[in-house]
Amino acid sequence: MIAVYHPPGRPDVCFEVLDAGESRADLKTRKELKFTLPRADVRKLRSVLEGNGRRQIHNNEVSIVHSVYFDDARLSTCRANLDGLGRRNKVRIRWYDTPRPAHEFFFEIKWRDNRVTGKHRLHVRSSQSLEKLSYRTIVEKLSVVLPDHCRSMLARYCEPTVLVRYQREHFTAVNGPLRATIDYNICYFDQTGKQFISSSFGHRHEGLVVLEGKMPVGRESELRAMMHPLGARLDRCSKYVHGCQLLGLVRA
């Protein structure tokens, strides 16, 4: 247990940081490669990755991922990606395998420094189900229990913008730290102006399949071996940016 806070405005709500990232040292610095595969056959992709590696199961064979991205009023983190800035950040909360957020979730800051990426990830538990808390309350509680570097980033990007939901399958190399995921059935929900987390009026990204490889810096070539004989094209792909574009928040 790292931090517990009982705010004066909502004494019935308590946030507790269960893990400040110590259990996932692999997230701190790594290389990510992404491949966009419009209308790809997920069964064939699964077969290739299972043949060259092995499936990794978290709760279920197929995970349901929900991520709420936060930004400022100008959508600066989205525009930084569109402008191709080498150093940028994304702020989000994430939960898995339930349609609505419950008591436990992850707060994440994903950073990029040119070709290297990393993630500050904290496992947080709330005494109240997150779906019953307003965004204002969520930000307020997080701003107290987060470490300084995360708190300052949340203060800068505190406006809920897009909720992204998708299905994810996980795979690992037989030997070594290489991980690969397949993401599909991607759907976006506009959160601008919302007081609470909303999954109404979703916008499906028809046919988009994303294959991501995550590995230590310098071991990028191992991903091609795991993907063989696929000839996918390396691409820039941010689900958050796609969501902003398809929802009309920024010009495509």
C-alpha beads as a LAMMPS data file, in Angstrom:
LAMMPS data file: protein, C-alpha beads

252 atoms
251 bonds

1 atom types
1 bond types

-500.0 500.0 xlo xhi
-500.0 500.0 ylo yhi
-500.0 500.0 zlo zhi

Masses

1 110.0

Atoms # bond

1 1 1 0.000 0.000 0.000
2 1 1 1.549 3.268 -1.114
3 1 1 -0.994 6.031 -0.685
4 1 1 -4.509 6.442 0.635
5 1 1 -6.458 9.671 0.525
6 1 1 -9.819 10.689 1.987
7 1 1 -10.756 13.978 0.285
8 1 1 -12.762 16.517 2.266
9 1 1 -15.349 16.958 -0.492
10 1 1 -16.171 13.255 -0.798
11 1 1 -15.342 11.479 2.473
12 1 1 -17.112 8.371 1.150
13 1 1 -14.488 7.971 -1.600
14 1 1 -10.973 6.677 -1.055
15 1 1 -8.286 6.085 -3.685
16 1 1 -5.427 3.695 -2.983
17 1 1 -2.355 3.035 -5.136
18 1 1 -1.703 -0.708 -5.037
19 1 1 1.321 -0.758 -7.334
20 1 1 3.327 2.203 -8.633
21 1 1 4.911 0.178 -11.423
22 1 1 7.350 -2.017 -9.527
23 1 1 5.753 -5.233 -10.825
24 1 1 6.166 -4.266 -14.502
25 1 1 9.716 -3.055 -14.965
26 1 1 9.483 -4.027 -18.657
27 1 1 7.124 -1.099 -19.274
28 1 1 9.564 1.604 -18.219
29 1 1 11.589 1.644 -21.453
30 1 1 10.926 -0.377 -24.582
31 1 1 10.498 -0.294 -28.337
32 1 1 7.074 -0.570 -29.945
33 1 1 6.397 -1.430 -33.569
34 1 1 2.887 -1.230 -35.001
35 1 1 1.350 -2.669 -38.144
36 1 1 -2.078 -1.639 -39.405
37 1 1 -3.868 -4.443 -41.218
38 1 1 -7.177 -3.258 -42.748
39 1 1 -9.718 -6.072 -42.875
40 1 1 -7.133 -8.688 -41.913
41 1 1 -8.241 -12.205 -41.029
42 1 1 -7.751 -12.358 -37.253
43 1 1 -7.862 -16.165 -37.305
44 1 1 -4.870 -16.297 -39.659
45 1 1 -2.933 -13.764 -37.598
46 1 1 -3.654 -15.774 -34.475
47 1 1 -2.486 -18.955 -36.171
48 1 1 0.818 -17.371 -37.243
49 1 1 1.599 -15.939 -33.805
50 1 1 0.648 -19.164 -32.041
51 1 1 2.819 -21.123 -34.467
52 1 1 5.879 -18.912 -33.981
53 1 1 5.259 -18.123 -30.317
54 1 1 2.684 -18.929 -27.678
55 1 1 -0.574 -17.435 -26.487
56 1 1 -0.582 -15.508 -23.222
57 1 1 -3.862 -15.471 -21.303
58 1 1 -4.940 -12.705 -18.912
59 1 1 -8.278 -13.697 -17.340
60 1 1 -9.625 -14.719 -20.780
61 1 1 -8.145 -15.670 -24.131
62 1 1 -9.518 -12.401 -25.528
63 1 1 -9.207 -9.310 -23.339
64 1 1 -11.641 -6.401 -23.542
65 1 1 -9.674 -3.176 -23.134
66 1 1 -11.193 0.200 -22.250
67 1 1 -9.031 3.344 -22.219
68 1 1 -10.148 6.898 -21.482
69 1 1 -7.678 9.447 -22.890
70 1 1 -7.244 12.857 -21.303
71 1 1 -6.027 15.959 -23.106
72 1 1 -6.278 19.720 -22.872
73 1 1 -8.815 21.969 -24.586
74 1 1 -6.591 22.280 -27.680
75 1 1 -6.100 18.489 -27.929
76 1 1 -2.366 19.081 -27.690
77 1 1 -1.359 15.440 -27.196
78 1 1 -3.374 14.422 -30.240
79 1 1 -1.885 17.203 -32.347
80 1 1 1.640 16.355 -31.181
81 1 1 1.152 12.899 -32.681
82 1 1 -0.301 14.269 -35.920
83 1 1 2.616 16.705 -36.196
84 1 1 5.097 13.865 -35.694
85 1 1 6.788 15.422 -32.658
86 1 1 9.556 13.160 -31.414
87 1 1 8.838 13.772 -27.720
88 1 1 5.246 13.465 -26.607
89 1 1 2.951 11.959 -23.965
90 1 1 -0.512 10.449 -23.608
91 1 1 -2.509 10.332 -20.377
92 1 1 -5.188 7.708 -19.804
93 1 1 -7.026 5.473 -17.374
94 1 1 -7.609 1.856 -18.362
95 1 1 -9.595 -1.148 -17.201
96 1 1 -10.067 -4.664 -18.528
97 1 1 -12.778 -7.223 -19.195
98 1 1 -15.814 -5.398 -17.764
99 1 1 -18.208 -3.186 -19.759
100 1 1 -18.128 -0.515 -17.079
101 1 1 -15.213 0.398 -14.795
102 1 1 -15.394 -1.157 -11.348
103 1 1 -13.188 -0.527 -8.314
104 1 1 -9.764 -1.213 -9.816
105 1 1 -8.139 0.468 -12.799
106 1 1 -4.786 1.637 -14.127
107 1 1 -3.545 5.186 -14.498
108 1 1 -0.987 5.426 -17.298
109 1 1 1.262 8.024 -18.865
110 1 1 2.672 6.718 -22.125
111 1 1 5.713 8.638 -23.294
112 1 1 7.767 8.687 -26.463
113 1 1 11.273 10.020 -26.931
114 1 1 11.805 9.648 -30.671
115 1 1 12.084 5.883 -31.292
116 1 1 11.951 4.794 -27.653
117 1 1 8.745 4.511 -25.638
118 1 1 7.806 3.747 -22.069
119 1 1 4.919 3.819 -19.677
120 1 1 4.355 5.055 -16.133
121 1 1 1.648 2.698 -14.878
122 1 1 -0.078 2.716 -11.501
123 1 1 -2.620 0.179 -10.298
124 1 1 -5.314 2.077 -8.395
125 1 1 -8.258 0.945 -6.297
126 1 1 -11.277 3.084 -5.480
127 1 1 -13.648 2.519 -2.603
128 1 1 -16.478 3.426 -4.982
129 1 1 -17.057 1.992 -8.428
130 1 1 -15.428 4.293 -10.939
131 1 1 -18.570 4.454 -13.090
132 1 1 -20.332 6.239 -10.209
133 1 1 -17.675 8.948 -9.960
134 1 1 -17.603 12.079 -12.061
135 1 1 -14.545 12.840 -14.126
136 1 1 -13.926 15.819 -11.876
137 1 1 -13.853 13.554 -8.842
138 1 1 -11.583 11.025 -10.552
139 1 1 -9.051 13.705 -11.489
140 1 1 -9.251 15.265 -8.033
141 1 1 -8.561 11.972 -6.254
142 1 1 -5.778 10.967 -8.621
143 1 1 -4.067 14.330 -8.294
144 1 1 -3.453 13.638 -4.606
145 1 1 -2.272 10.004 -4.633
146 1 1 -0.107 10.203 -7.768
147 1 1 3.644 10.837 -7.577
148 1 1 4.766 14.325 -8.547
149 1 1 5.745 13.612 -12.175
150 1 1 2.367 11.970 -12.867
151 1 1 0.417 14.635 -10.996
152 1 1 1.896 17.449 -13.053
153 1 1 1.081 15.642 -16.300
154 1 1 -2.529 15.031 -15.204
155 1 1 -2.855 18.699 -14.220
156 1 1 -1.753 19.651 -17.733
157 1 1 -4.006 17.135 -19.505
158 1 1 -7.110 16.734 -17.378
159 1 1 -9.955 16.907 -19.919
160 1 1 -11.604 13.542 -20.778
161 1 1 -11.618 13.280 -24.559
162 1 1 -12.071 9.798 -26.050
163 1 1 -12.963 6.369 -24.681
164 1 1 -11.505 3.581 -26.819
165 1 1 -12.778 -0.002 -26.533
166 1 1 -11.333 -2.999 -28.355
167 1 1 -10.591 -6.709 -28.157
168 1 1 -6.983 -7.794 -27.634
169 1 1 -5.157 -11.108 -27.870
170 1 1 -1.697 -11.537 -26.327
171 1 1 1.289 -13.578 -27.507
172 1 1 4.906 -13.974 -26.421
173 1 1 8.031 -15.346 -28.043
174 1 1 8.974 -18.882 -27.022
175 1 1 12.304 -17.563 -25.765
176 1 1 12.939 -13.969 -24.816
177 1 1 10.949 -10.910 -23.753
178 1 1 9.188 -10.174 -27.056
179 1 1 5.433 -9.602 -26.751
180 1 1 2.892 -9.158 -29.531
181 1 1 -0.793 -8.233 -29.469
182 1 1 -3.648 -8.235 -31.969
183 1 1 -6.278 -5.510 -31.503
184 1 1 -9.606 -5.527 -33.351
185 1 1 -13.287 -4.537 -33.082
186 1 1 -12.140 -1.038 -32.180
187 1 1 -14.818 1.451 -31.116
188 1 1 -14.582 5.103 -30.026
189 1 1 -16.833 7.115 -27.697
190 1 1 -16.714 10.900 -27.437
191 1 1 -16.123 12.022 -23.831
192 1 1 -15.839 15.768 -24.414
193 1 1 -18.277 17.627 -22.204
194 1 1 -19.282 14.444 -20.362
195 1 1 -19.515 14.461 -16.579
196 1 1 -19.280 10.677 -16.218
197 1 1 -17.713 7.883 -18.236
198 1 1 -20.027 7.317 -21.206
199 1 1 -20.186 4.396 -23.634
200 1 1 -23.171 5.704 -25.594
201 1 1 -23.193 6.365 -29.338
202 1 1 -19.994 4.565 -30.219
203 1 1 -18.249 4.888 -33.569
204 1 1 -16.826 1.618 -34.930
205 1 1 -13.535 1.653 -36.822
206 1 1 -14.656 -0.820 -39.428
207 1 1 -12.112 -3.410 -40.468
208 1 1 -9.093 -1.998 -38.631
209 1 1 -6.790 -4.614 -37.116
210 1 1 -3.595 -3.538 -35.353
211 1 1 -0.653 -5.811 -34.641
212 1 1 1.788 -4.429 -32.062
213 1 1 5.181 -5.714 -31.048
214 1 1 6.783 -4.720 -27.727
215 1 1 10.402 -5.551 -27.014
216 1 1 13.583 -4.216 -25.381
217 1 1 15.463 -1.635 -27.422
218 1 1 17.801 -3.323 -29.884
219 1 1 15.785 -6.517 -30.340
220 1 1 13.385 -5.303 -33.007
221 1 1 14.492 -7.925 -35.560
222 1 1 12.997 -10.692 -33.436
223 1 1 9.500 -9.450 -34.211
224 1 1 9.863 -10.260 -37.913
225 1 1 10.726 -13.858 -37.041
226 1 1 7.634 -14.133 -34.855
227 1 1 5.480 -12.671 -37.649
228 1 1 6.891 -14.857 -40.455
229 1 1 5.597 -15.254 -43.165
230 1 1 3.445 -12.139 -42.759
231 1 1 4.539 -9.204 -44.890
232 1 1 2.842 -6.451 -42.932
233 1 1 3.925 -2.834 -43.398
234 1 1 5.263 -0.907 -40.420
235 1 1 3.039 2.091 -39.733
236 1 1 2.255 4.846 -37.269
237 1 1 -0.979 4.066 -35.486
238 1 1 -2.542 5.740 -32.464
239 1 1 -6.014 4.577 -31.498
240 1 1 -6.511 7.837 -29.643
241 1 1 -5.688 9.908 -32.727
242 1 1 -7.896 7.723 -34.926
243 1 1 -10.699 8.240 -32.422
244 1 1 -10.275 12.024 -32.434
245 1 1 -10.403 12.005 -36.229
246 1 1 -13.373 9.676 -36.653
247 1 1 -15.359 11.523 -33.978
248 1 1 -14.673 14.831 -35.721
249 1 1 -12.627 16.353 -32.894
250 1 1 -9.713 17.052 -35.243
251 1 1 -9.502 17.176 -39.006
252 1 1 -8.580 13.853 -40.575

Bonds

1 1 1 2
2 1 2 3
3 1 3 4
4 1 4 5
5 1 5 6
6 1 6 7
7 1 7 8
8 1 8 9
9 1 9 10
10 1 10 11
11 1 11 12
12 1 12 13
13 1 13 14
14 1 14 15
15 1 15 16
16 1 16 17
17 1 17 18
18 1 18 19
19 1 19 20
20 1 20 21
21 1 21 22
22 1 22 23
23 1 23 24
24 1 24 25
25 1 25 26
26 1 26 27
27 1 27 28
28 1 28 29
29 1 29 30
30 1 30 31
31 1 31 32
32 1 32 33
33 1 33 34
34 1 34 35
35 1 35 36
36 1 36 37
37 1 37 38
38 1 38 39
39 1 39 40
40 1 40 41
41 1 41 42
42 1 42 43
43 1 43 44
44 1 44 45
45 1 45 46
46 1 46 47
47 1 47 48
48 1 48 49
49 1 49 50
50 1 50 51
51 1 51 52
52 1 52 53
53 1 53 54
54 1 54 55
55 1 55 56
56 1 56 57
57 1 57 58
58 1 58 59
59 1 59 60
60 1 60 61
61 1 61 62
62 1 62 63
63 1 63 64
64 1 64 65
65 1 65 66
66 1 66 67
67 1 67 68
68 1 68 69
69 1 69 70
70 1 70 71
71 1 71 72
72 1 72 73
73 1 73 74
74 1 74 75
75 1 75 76
76 1 76 77
77 1 77 78
78 1 78 79
79 1 79 80
80 1 80 81
81 1 81 82
82 1 82 83
83 1 83 84
84 1 84 85
85 1 85 86
86 1 86 87
87 1 87 88
88 1 88 89
89 1 89 90
90 1 90 91
91 1 91 92
92 1 92 93
93 1 93 94
94 1 94 95
95 1 95 96
96 1 96 97
97 1 97 98
98 1 98 99
99 1 99 100
100 1 100 101
101 1 101 102
102 1 102 103
103 1 103 104
104 1 104 105
105 1 105 106
106 1 106 107
107 1 107 108
108 1 108 109
109 1 109 110
110 1 110 111
111 1 111 112
112 1 112 113
113 1 113 114
114 1 114 115
115 1 115 116
116 1 116 117
117 1 117 118
118 1 118 119
119 1 119 120
120 1 120 121
121 1 121 122
122 1 122 123
123 1 123 124
124 1 124 125
125 1 125 126
126 1 126 127
127 1 127 128
128 1 128 129
129 1 129 130
130 1 130 131
131 1 131 132
132 1 132 133
133 1 133 134
134 1 134 135
135 1 135 136
136 1 136 137
137 1 137 138
138 1 138 139
139 1 139 140
140 1 140 141
141 1 141 142
142 1 142 143
143 1 143 144
144 1 144 145
145 1 145 146
146 1 146 147
147 1 147 148
148 1 148 149
149 1 149 150
150 1 150 151
151 1 151 152
152 1 152 153
153 1 153 154
154 1 154 155
155 1 155 156
156 1 156 157
157 1 157 158
158 1 158 159
159 1 159 160
160 1 160 161
161 1 161 162
162 1 162 163
163 1 163 164
164 1 164 165
165 1 165 166
166 1 166 167
167 1 167 168
168 1 168 169
169 1 169 170
170 1 170 171
171 1 171 172
172 1 172 173
173 1 173 174
174 1 174 175
175 1 175 176
176 1 176 177
177 1 177 178
178 1 178 179
179 1 179 180
180 1 180 181
181 1 181 182
182 1 182 183
183 1 183 184
184 1 184 185
185 1 185 186
186 1 186 187
187 1 187 188
188 1 188 189
189 1 189 190
190 1 190 191
191 1 191 192
192 1 192 193
193 1 193 194
194 1 194 195
195 1 195 196
196 1 196 197
197 1 197 198
198 1 198 199
199 1 199 200
200 1 200 201
201 1 201 202
202 1 202 203
203 1 203 204
204 1 204 205
205 1 205 206
206 1 206 207
207 1 207 208
208 1 208 209
209 1 209 210
210 1 210 211
211 1 211 212
212 1 212 213
213 1 213 214
214 1 214 215
215 1 215 216
216 1 216 217
217 1 217 218
218 1 218 219
219 1 219 220
220 1 220 221
221 1 221 222
222 1 222 223
223 1 223 224
224 1 224 225
225 1 225 226
226 1 226 227
227 1 227 228
228 1 228 229
229 1 229 230
230 1 230 231
231 1 231 232
232 1 232 233
233 1 233 234
234 1 234 235
235 1 235 236
236 1 236 237
237 1 237 238
238 1 238 239
239 1 239 240
240 1 240 241
241 1 241 242
242 1 242 243
243 1 243 244
244 1 244 245
245 1 245 246
246 1 246 247
247 1 247 248
248 1 248 249
249 1 249 250
250 1 250 251
251 1 251 252
